[in-house]
Amino acid sequence: MKPIVSIIICTLNREEVLCNTLRSVVRLLEGRQDSELIVVDQTCRHTETTEKCLIEFSKSFRWERVDFTGLTRARNHGVRLAHGAVVLFLDDDVEPSPRLIDEHLTCYNKPEIWGVGGCVLLPGKRKLSRGDLASSELREIETDRSNRFDLDWSRTTTWASGCNMSFRREKLFEVGGFDEAYYGVAVGEEVELCWRLCQAGGIIVYAPDAELVHLVNPTGGCRDAYKGAEMTAQFLDNQNYHLRRIGKSRFFRWRALFSQCRIIALNRASLRDGTWIERLNWCWRGLCRILQSSRRLPVRGLLRVDLTE
């Protein structure tokens, strides 16, 4: 039976938490004939324990080891390997709810729905109702000026959270897939993709019952290989690129960047422990990189002609 949904997990430098995630997802797939799991593994060398875990569970999923790193490139690679009409992206440090897959699939009952964002909770947190929010924040959400993925009601949205999102596979090919010009700390990559899908005529919906817990593991992932100055530079450079790609003016972009620098360098903790000068230098490095990469062009990883049935 051809799978309806392909679950794609892209992983980099994750060990025990990856194994725990895979155990949870494999349990979701037990007895299902409509699903497949693809793991795009960018890790050069796992621990012996993780290697044994992956070998053991590889009977239940496709374990694709690659010789590159990059979240957007890994996501596109997973889409090319997928056979399902819907692709569901999960992070490698999550605890999915039992009905996660079905709740995603239920949303695709209308052809104009091209993407679904699931509910993302932090450990120990619960979903919020309208009554839990201030009127100003509720107004921001209802007018699409703000977004959050821990709400208990369904709604049309402008983007989906990267750790729990699904799309019609053919529509990803139609818009060129994830932009591989994002690198390292690929901030905004899922927002930019959803923006293109909406520009092409699709609708993204938020599904509160397609729920998982995001553990936000402190090590591993796209941020693991870079610390301090380099991580800050990547973050700011990608943020500027993202804002440029979705049509924000130069004035808007630089105002947002300086605001972000203030948060990074001049926060209460950095002022207290005296690291604010070092952090200002990190931000300066990021702003210089933005000027150097001001002509960065998008890299479309999926081509319509490569779409196979």
C-alpha positions as CSV (number, residue, x, y, z in Angstrom):
1,M,0.0,0.0,0.0
2,K,1.4,3.4,-1.0
3,P,1.8,5.6,2.1
4,I,-0.5,8.6,2.5
5,V,1.9,10.4,4.9
6,S,5.7,10.4,5.0
7,I,7.2,11.5,8.4
8,I,10.6,13.2,8.0
9,I,13.0,13.7,10.9
10,C,16.2,15.6,10.1
11,T,18.8,15.1,12.8
12,L,22.3,16.4,13.5
13,N,24.5,15.6,16.5
14,R,21.7,14.2,18.6
15,E,22.1,11.0,20.7
16,E,19.8,9.8,23.5
17,V,17.0,12.3,22.7
18,L,17.0,11.1,19.1
19,C,16.5,7.5,20.2
20,N,13.7,8.5,22.5
21,T,12.0,10.4,19.7
22,L,12.3,7.5,17.3
23,R,10.8,5.1,19.8
24,S,7.8,7.3,20.2
25,V,7.3,7.8,16.5
26,V,7.8,4.1,15.7
27,R,5.0,3.3,18.2
28,L,2.7,5.7,16.3
29,L,3.4,3.7,13.2
30,E,2.6,0.3,14.6
31,G,-0.3,-1.3,12.7
32,R,-0.5,1.5,10.2
33,Q,-0.1,0.8,6.5
34,D,-0.5,4.4,5.4
35,S,2.7,5.9,6.9
36,E,6.4,5.8,6.5
37,L,9.3,7.3,8.5
38,I,12.4,8.8,6.9
39,V,15.4,9.8,9.1
40,V,17.8,12.2,7.3
41,D,20.9,11.8,9.5
42,Q,23.7,14.4,9.1
43,T,25.8,13.3,12.1
44,C,29.3,12.2,11.2
45,R,29.7,9.7,14.1
46,H,27.2,8.7,16.7
47,T,27.9,7.1,20.1
48,E,28.0,3.4,20.2
49,T,24.6,3.3,22.1
50,T,22.9,5.5,19.5
51,E,24.3,3.5,16.6
52,K,22.9,0.3,18.1
53,C,19.5,2.0,18.6
54,L,19.4,3.3,15.0
55,I,20.4,-0.1,13.6
56,E,17.7,-1.8,15.8
57,F,15.0,0.6,14.7
58,S,16.0,0.9,11.1
59,K,13.8,-2.1,10.3
60,S,10.9,0.3,11.0
61,F,12.1,3.3,9.0
62,R,14.4,4.5,6.2
63,W,17.7,5.6,7.7
64,E,19.4,8.0,5.2
65,R,22.9,9.0,6.2
66,V,24.1,12.0,4.2
67,D,27.5,13.7,3.9
68,F,26.3,17.3,4.2
69,T,24.8,19.5,6.9
70,G,22.1,22.0,6.6
71,L,18.5,21.9,7.8
72,T,16.8,23.1,4.6
73,R,18.9,20.9,2.4
74,A,18.1,17.9,4.6
75,R,14.4,18.7,4.6
76,N,14.4,18.8,0.8
77,H,16.3,15.6,0.6
78,G,13.6,13.9,2.8
79,V,10.9,15.2,0.5
80,R,12.6,13.7,-2.6
81,L,12.7,10.4,-0.8
82,A,9.1,10.5,0.4
83,H,6.3,8.5,-1.2
84,G,3.4,10.0,0.7
85,A,1.0,12.6,-0.6
86,V,1.5,14.5,2.7
87,V,4.9,15.0,4.3
88,L,5.0,15.6,8.1
89,F,8.2,17.2,9.5
90,L,9.1,16.5,13.1
91,D,12.1,17.6,15.1
92,D,14.5,15.0,16.6
93,D,13.7,16.0,20.2
94,V,9.9,15.7,20.5
95,E,7.3,13.6,22.3
96,P,4.3,13.1,19.9
97,S,0.7,12.6,21.1
98,P,-1.0,9.4,20.1
99,R,-3.2,11.0,17.4
100,L,-0.6,13.3,15.9
101,I,-0.7,11.7,12.5
102,D,-4.4,11.4,12.2
103,E,-5.0,15.0,13.3
104,H,-2.7,16.2,10.6
105,L,-4.3,14.1,7.9
106,T,-7.9,15.2,9.0
107,C,-7.1,18.8,8.0
108,Y,-6.5,17.9,4.4
109,N,-10.2,17.5,3.7
110,K,-10.2,20.5,1.4
111,P,-7.9,20.9,-1.7
112,E,-7.1,24.5,-0.8
113,I,-5.4,23.5,2.4
114,W,-1.7,23.0,1.5
115,G,-0.2,23.0,5.0
116,V,-0.9,22.2,8.6
117,G,0.8,23.5,11.8
118,G,0.4,21.4,14.9
119,C,0.3,22.3,18.5
120,V,3.8,22.7,20.2
121,L,4.0,22.6,23.9
122,L,7.0,22.9,26.2
123,P,7.5,20.3,28.9
124,G,4.9,20.8,31.7
125,K,2.9,23.4,29.8
126,R,-0.7,23.2,28.6
127,K,-2.7,24.7,25.7
128,L,-4.1,28.1,26.2
129,S,-7.7,29.3,25.6
130,R,-8.8,32.7,24.5
131,G,-9.5,33.6,28.1
132,D,-5.8,33.0,29.0
133,L,-4.6,35.7,26.7
134,A,-4.6,39.5,27.1
135,S,-7.0,41.2,24.7
136,S,-4.1,42.9,22.9
137,E,-2.3,39.6,22.2
138,L,-5.6,38.0,21.1
139,R,-6.2,40.8,18.7
140,E,-2.6,40.5,17.3
141,I,-3.2,36.7,16.7
142,E,-6.6,37.2,15.1
143,T,-5.3,39.8,12.7
144,D,-2.2,37.6,11.8
145,R,0.2,40.2,13.2
146,S,1.4,37.6,15.7
147,N,1.3,33.8,16.0
148,R,1.7,31.1,18.6
149,F,1.3,27.3,18.5
150,D,0.0,26.5,22.0
151,L,-3.6,27.5,21.5
152,D,-6.6,25.3,22.0
153,W,-8.7,26.5,19.0
154,S,-8.2,25.9,15.3
155,R,-7.6,28.8,12.9
156,T,-6.1,29.8,9.6
157,T,-2.5,30.9,10.0
158,T,0.3,32.3,8.0
159,W,3.0,29.7,8.9
160,A,3.7,26.5,10.8
161,S,6.3,25.7,13.5
162,G,9.2,23.7,12.0
163,C,9.1,21.0,14.7
164,N,5.5,20.0,13.9
165,M,4.3,20.8,10.4
166,S,3.0,19.0,7.3
167,F,2.4,19.9,3.7
168,R,1.1,18.5,0.5
169,R,4.2,17.0,-1.2
170,E,3.3,18.2,-4.7
171,K,2.8,21.7,-3.5
172,L,6.4,21.8,-2.0
173,F,7.7,20.9,-5.5
174,E,5.4,23.5,-7.0
175,V,7.0,26.4,-5.0
176,G,10.6,25.0,-5.1
177,G,10.8,23.5,-1.6
178,F,12.8,24.9,1.3
179,D,15.2,27.6,0.4
180,E,18.7,26.2,0.8
181,A,20.3,29.7,1.0
182,Y,19.4,29.5,4.7
183,Y,22.4,28.0,6.5
184,G,23.5,27.1,10.1
185,V,21.0,28.7,12.4
186,A,18.3,28.7,9.7
187,V,15.9,31.2,11.4
188,G,12.8,31.8,9.4
189,E,13.1,29.0,6.9
190,E,9.7,27.5,7.6
191,V,8.1,30.9,7.7
192,E,9.5,31.8,4.3
193,L,8.3,28.5,2.8
194,C,4.8,29.0,4.1
195,W,4.8,32.6,2.8
196,R,5.5,31.2,-0.7
197,L,2.8,28.6,-0.4
198,C,0.3,31.3,0.6
199,Q,1.4,33.5,-2.2
200,A,0.8,30.6,-4.6
201,G,-2.8,30.3,-3.4
202,G,-2.6,27.8,-0.6
203,I,-4.0,27.9,2.9
204,I,-2.1,27.0,6.1
205,V,-4.2,25.9,9.1
206,Y,-3.4,25.4,12.8
207,A,-4.5,22.1,14.3
208,P,-4.6,22.2,18.1
209,D,-5.1,18.4,18.5
210,A,-2.0,17.6,16.3
211,E,0.0,17.9,19.5
212,L,3.5,17.2,20.6
213,V,5.9,18.3,23.4
214,H,9.1,20.0,22.1
215,L,11.9,19.2,24.5
216,V,14.2,21.9,23.0
217,N,17.3,19.8,23.8
218,P,20.2,22.2,24.7
219,T,22.8,20.4,22.5
220,G,22.7,19.1,19.0
221,G,20.7,20.4,16.1
222,C,21.6,23.1,13.7
223,R,23.0,25.3,16.5
224,D,25.4,22.7,17.9
225,A,28.4,23.3,15.6
226,Y,28.6,27.0,16.3
227,K,28.8,29.0,19.5
228,G,28.9,32.6,20.5
229,A,30.0,35.0,17.8
230,E,29.5,32.6,14.9
231,M,26.0,31.6,16.1
232,T,25.0,35.2,16.5
233,A,26.3,36.1,13.1
234,Q,24.4,33.3,11.4
235,F,21.2,34.2,13.3
236,L,21.3,37.9,12.3
237,D,22.4,37.1,8.7
238,N,19.6,34.6,8.2
239,Q,17.0,36.9,9.9
240,N,17.9,39.7,7.5
241,Y,17.7,37.4,4.5
242,H,14.4,36.1,5.7
243,L,12.9,39.5,6.1
244,R,14.2,40.5,2.7
245,R,12.7,37.4,1.1
246,I,9.2,38.1,2.5
247,G,9.3,41.6,1.1
248,K,10.1,43.8,4.2
249,S,11.7,47.2,3.5
250,R,15.3,48.0,4.3
251,F,14.2,50.3,7.1
252,F,12.0,47.6,8.6
253,R,14.8,45.1,8.4
254,W,17.5,47.2,10.1
255,R,15.1,48.4,12.8
256,A,14.3,44.7,13.5
257,L,18.0,43.8,13.5
258,F,19.1,46.5,15.9
259,S,16.2,45.5,18.2
260,Q,17.5,41.9,18.1
261,C,21.0,43.1,18.8
262,R,19.7,44.9,21.9
263,I,18.0,41.8,23.1
264,I,21.2,39.7,22.5
265,A,23.7,42.1,24.0
266,L,22.0,44.4,26.4
267,N,19.7,42.1,28.4
268,R,19.6,41.9,32.1
269,A,21.8,38.9,32.4
270,S,24.6,40.2,30.2
271,L,24.6,43.5,32.0
272,R,24.8,41.7,35.3
273,D,27.6,39.4,34.4
274,G,29.6,41.9,32.3
275,T,29.4,40.0,29.0
276,W,27.6,42.8,27.2
277,I,30.7,44.1,25.4
278,E,31.6,40.7,24.1
279,R,28.0,40.2,22.9
280,L,28.1,43.6,21.2
281,N,31.1,42.4,19.3
282,W,29.1,39.3,18.3
283,C,26.4,41.5,17.0
284,W,28.8,43.7,15.1
285,R,30.2,40.6,13.4
286,G,26.7,39.6,12.4
287,L,25.9,43.1,11.0
288,C,29.1,43.0,9.0
289,R,28.2,39.6,7.5
290,I,24.8,41.0,6.5
291,L,26.6,43.7,4.4
292,Q,28.8,41.1,2.8
293,S,26.0,38.8,1.9
294,S,23.4,41.5,0.8
295,R,23.1,39.9,-2.6
296,R,22.4,36.4,-1.4
297,L,20.0,34.7,-3.8
298,P,17.5,31.9,-3.0
299,V,18.4,28.3,-3.7
300,R,15.4,26.2,-4.7
301,G,16.0,22.6,-3.7
302,L,13.0,21.0,-5.3
303,L,12.1,21.3,-9.0
304,R,8.6,20.5,-10.4
305,V,10.1,18.3,-13.1
306,D,11.5,16.0,-10.4
307,L,8.2,15.3,-8.8
308,T,7.5,11.6,-9.1
309,E,4.2,9.8,-8.4
